Amino acid sequence: MNASVALKQFASANQASVETLTALANKAFTQAERLTELNLNTARSVLEDSVAATKTVLAVKNPQDLAALQTTLAQPMLDKAVAYGRSVYEITSEGQEEFAKLFETQVAELNKTFTDALDKAAKSAPAGSEPAFAAFKSALGAATNLFDSVSKAAKQATEIAEANVAAATKATVKAASAKKSA
């Protein structure tokens, strides 16, 4: 293989890596911005709700009204806490999914580049070196299979986590609603 071609391939691979890292950094900043915005909006909402609740509590004239008011004030707070948790989960899971897609793309490109380089090197290699190249290709295939298995397991774990979050949210809302109606 010509040294000039090898340098061009190396430069191209480095450029792709820089582009991938830039994309990852931009996605990380976007996720951080979304979480920061969510936290600021939640803090503002909690402050406004707390002020309104305090005014309502201060206006109560007897203990019976205070007891009735307790459940009335608690439900909106619980609903907002559940919505906040759901939003945090959605933002983080979307970010994880985007990172995984970028990583999978990068790994696929690296595998292709490495396989192409290996094929070119094998063509110009001396006779008798075929077993070494076969071993490299076998190792690359095993690594690719391992990555695919880990990737599938991670996706399944994410799906299970999503189902658990949905079930926990539903159970929390149901329990709160049952307590309110009791």
Buried (B, 14 or more C-beta within 10 A) or exposed (E): EEEEEEEEBEEEBEEBEEEBEEBBEEBEEBBEEBBEEBEEEBEEBBEEBEEEBEEBEEEEEEEEEEEEBEEEBBBEBBBBBBEBBEBBBBBEBBBBEBBBEBBEEBBEBBBEBBBEBBEBBBEEEEEEEEEEBEEBBEEBEEEBEEBEEEBEEEEEEBEEEEEEBEEEBEEBBEEBEEEEEE
